């Protein structure tokens, strides 16, 4: 049986809104990394996960990524995904 397609929305603390979908995946959380580069530019990486624990696991590799990519700093955030009526 096919899963119902739905749209999911994440609202970040800085007001950024990301909508995902239509999807039938049981996604619950959205994560984002905002990294500052040595030249002053910014890189943003994001994704979604099926649980808070899965999303938090992304944090584990960020210290190594910062060294390898030359980030001067980064912010890692996780927020709930909310089903959005279409």
PABA-33942 format. One record per residue (C-alpha): residue number from 1; y, z, x; residue in one letter. Coordinates in steps of 0.05 Angstrom, whole numbers, plus 5000, padded with zeros to 4 digits. Layout:
REM PABA-33942
<node><resi>NUM</resi><y>Y</y><z>Z</z><x>X</x><resn>A</resn></node>
...
This chain:
REM PABA-33942
<node><resi>1</resi><y>5000</y><z>5000</z><x>5000</x><resn>X</resn></node>
<node><resi>2</resi><y>5068</y><z>4980</z><x>5028</x><resn>X</resn></node>
<node><resi>3</resi><y>5120</y><z>5034</z><x>5041</x><resn>X</resn></node>
<node><resi>4</resi><y>5184</y><z>5032</z><x>5001</x><resn>X</resn></node>
<node><resi>5</resi><y>5240</y><z>5001</z><x>5042</x><resn>X</resn></node>
<node><resi>6</resi><y>5302</y><z>5044</z><x>5049</x><resn>X</resn></node>
<node><resi>7</resi><y>5367</y><z>5049</z><x>5089</x><resn>X</resn></node>
<node><resi>8</resi><y>5379</y><z>5110</z><x>5133</x><resn>X</resn></node>
<node><resi>9</resi><y>5447</y><z>5134</z><x>5158</x><resn>X</resn></node>
<node><resi>10</resi><y>5464</y><z>5178</z><x>5217</x><resn>X</resn></node>
<node><resi>11</resi><y>5534</y><z>5209</z><x>5223</x><resn>X</resn></node>
<node><resi>12</resi><y>5550</y><z>5233</z><x>5294</x><resn>X</resn></node>
<node><resi>13</resi><y>5596</y><z>5292</z><x>5309</x><resn>X</resn></node>
<node><resi>14</resi><y>5651</y><z>5245</z><x>5332</x><resn>X</resn></node>
<node><resi>15</resi><y>5649</y><z>5208</z><x>5265</x><resn>X</resn></node>
<node><resi>16</resi><y>5609</y><z>5147</z><x>5288</x><resn>X</resn></node>
<node><resi>17</resi><y>5563</y><z>5123</z><x>5232</x><resn>X</resn></node>
<node><resi>18</resi><y>5499</y><z>5084</z><x>5245</x><resn>X</resn></node>
<node><resi>19</resi><y>5458</y><z>5053</z><x>5189</x><resn>X</resn></node>
<node><resi>20</resi><y>5386</y><z>5033</z><x>5200</x><resn>X</resn></node>
<node><resi>21</resi><y>5345</y><z>4990</z><x>5153</x><resn>X</resn></node>
<node><resi>22</resi><y>5316</y><z>4966</z><x>5111</x><resn>X</resn></node>
<node><resi>23</resi><y>5256</y><z>5004</z><x>5139</x><resn>X</resn></node>
<node><resi>24</resi><y>5192</y><z>5032</z><x>5113</x><resn>X</resn></node>
<node><resi>25</resi><y>5181</y><z>5075</z><x>5175</x><resn>X</resn></node>
<node><resi>26</resi><y>5183</y><z>5151</z><x>5164</x><resn>X</resn></node>
<node><resi>27</resi><y>5243</y><z>5162</z><x>5210</x><resn>X</resn></node>
<node><resi>28</resi><y>5278</y><z>5229</z><x>5207</x><resn>X</resn></node>
<node><resi>29</resi><y>5326</y><z>5233</z><x>5267</x><resn>X</resn></node>
<node><resi>30</resi><y>5375</y><z>5190</z><x>5307</x><resn>X</resn></node>
<node><resi>31</resi><y>5390</y><z>5204</z><x>5380</x><resn>X</resn></node>
<node><resi>32</resi><y>5446</y><z>5178</z><x>5425</x><resn>X</resn></node>
<node><resi>33</resi><y>5464</y><z>5183</z><x>5498</x><resn>X</resn></node>
<node><resi>34</resi><y>5536</y><z>5170</z><x>5518</x><resn>X</resn></node>
<node><resi>35</resi><y>5540</y><z>5163</z><x>5594</x><resn>X</resn></node>
<node><resi>36</resi><y>5602</y><z>5159</z><x>5638</x><resn>X</resn></node>
<node><resi>37</resi><y>5596</y><z>5113</z><x>5698</x><resn>X</resn></node>
<node><resi>38</resi><y>5629</y><z>5122</z><x>5765</x><resn>X</resn></node>
<node><resi>39</resi><y>5676</y><z>5064</z><x>5750</x><resn>X</resn></node>
<node><resi>40</resi><y>5702</y><z>5098</z><x>5687</x><resn>X</resn></node>
<node><resi>41</resi><y>5662</y><z>5054</z><x>5639</x><resn>X</resn></node>
<node><resi>42</resi><y>5615</y><z>5081</z><x>5586</x><resn>X</resn></node>
<node><resi>43</resi><y>5542</y><z>5064</z><x>5570</x><resn>X</resn></node>
<node><resi>44</resi><y>5511</y><z>5082</z><x>5503</x><resn>X</resn></node>
<node><resi>45</resi><y>5436</y><z>5086</z><x>5490</x><resn>X</resn></node>
<node><resi>46</resi><y>5407</y><z>5103</z><x>5422</x><resn>X</resn></node>
<node><resi>47</resi><y>5344</y><z>5105</z><x>5382</x><resn>X</resn></node>
<node><resi>48</resi><y>5309</y><z>5138</z><x>5324</x><resn>X</resn></node>
<node><resi>49</resi><y>5248</y><z>5183</z><x>5318</x><resn>X</resn></node>
<node><resi>50</resi><y>5197</y><z>5207</z><x>5268</x><resn>X</resn></node>
<node><resi>51</resi><y>5211</y><z>5281</z><x>5282</x><resn>X</resn></node>
<node><resi>52</resi><y>5262</y><z>5327</z><x>5314</x><resn>X</resn></node>
<node><resi>53</resi><y>5211</y><z>5344</z><x>5369</x><resn>X</resn></node>
<node><resi>54</resi><y>5202</y><z>5270</z><x>5385</x><resn>X</resn></node>
<node><resi>55</resi><y>5277</y><z>5259</z><x>5389</x><resn>X</resn></node>
<node><resi>56</resi><y>5287</y><z>5320</z><x>5434</x><resn>X</resn></node>
<node><resi>57</resi><y>5235</y><z>5294</z><x>5483</x><resn>X</resn></node>
<node><resi>58</resi><y>5284</y><z>5238</z><x>5502</x><resn>X</resn></node>
<node><resi>59</resi><y>5328</y><z>5291</z><x>5536</x><resn>X</resn></node>
<node><resi>60</resi><y>5274</y><z>5306</z><x>5589</x><resn>X</resn></node>
<node><resi>61</resi><y>5285</y><z>5242</z><x>5628</x><resn>X</resn></node>
<node><resi>62</resi><y>5361</y><z>5241</z><x>5627</x><resn>X</resn></node>
<node><resi>63</resi><y>5375</y><z>5280</z><x>5691</x><resn>X</resn></node>
<node><resi>64</resi><y>5333</y><z>5229</z><x>5730</x><resn>X</resn></node>
<node><resi>65</resi><y>5366</y><z>5171</z><x>5693</x><resn>X</resn></node>
<node><resi>66</resi><y>5435</y><z>5199</z><x>5711</x><resn>X</resn></node>
<node><resi>67</resi><y>5417</y><z>5200</z><x>5785</x><resn>X</resn></node>
<node><resi>68</resi><y>5385</y><z>5131</z><x>5784</x><resn>X</resn></node>
<node><resi>69</resi><y>5441</y><z>5098</z><x>5744</x><resn>X</resn></node>
<node><resi>70</resi><y>5499</y><z>5134</z><x>5777</x><resn>X</resn></node>
<node><resi>71</resi><y>5525</y><z>5169</z><x>5715</x><resn>X</resn></node>
<node><resi>72</resi><y>5580</y><z>5220</z><x>5729</x><resn>X</resn></node>
<node><resi>73</resi><y>5563</y><z>5255</z><x>5663</x><resn>X</resn></node>
<node><resi>74</resi><y>5528</y><z>5245</z><x>5597</x><resn>X</resn></node>
<node><resi>75</resi><y>5523</y><z>5274</z><x>5527</x><resn>X</resn></node>
<node><resi>76</resi><y>5457</y><z>5274</z><x>5489</x><resn>X</resn></node>
<node><resi>77</resi><y>5461</y><z>5284</z><x>5413</x><resn>X</resn></node>
<node><resi>78</resi><y>5409</y><z>5285</z><x>5357</x><resn>X</resn></node>
<node><resi>79</resi><y>5426</y><z>5284</z><x>5283</x><resn>X</resn></node>
<node><resi>80</resi><y>5387</y><z>5279</z><x>5218</x><resn>X</resn></node>
<node><resi>81</resi><y>5379</y><z>5212</z><x>5184</x><resn>X</resn></node>
<node><resi>82</resi><y>5398</y><z>5212</z><x>5111</x><resn>X</resn></node>
<node><resi>83</resi><y>5372</y><z>5162</z><x>5060</x><resn>X</resn></node>
<node><resi>84</resi><y>5430</y><z>5118</z><x>5037</x><resn>X</resn></node>
<node><resi>85</resi><y>5431</y><z>5088</z><x>4967</x><resn>X</resn></node>
<node><resi>86</resi><y>5437</y><z>5012</z><x>4968</x><resn>X</resn></node>
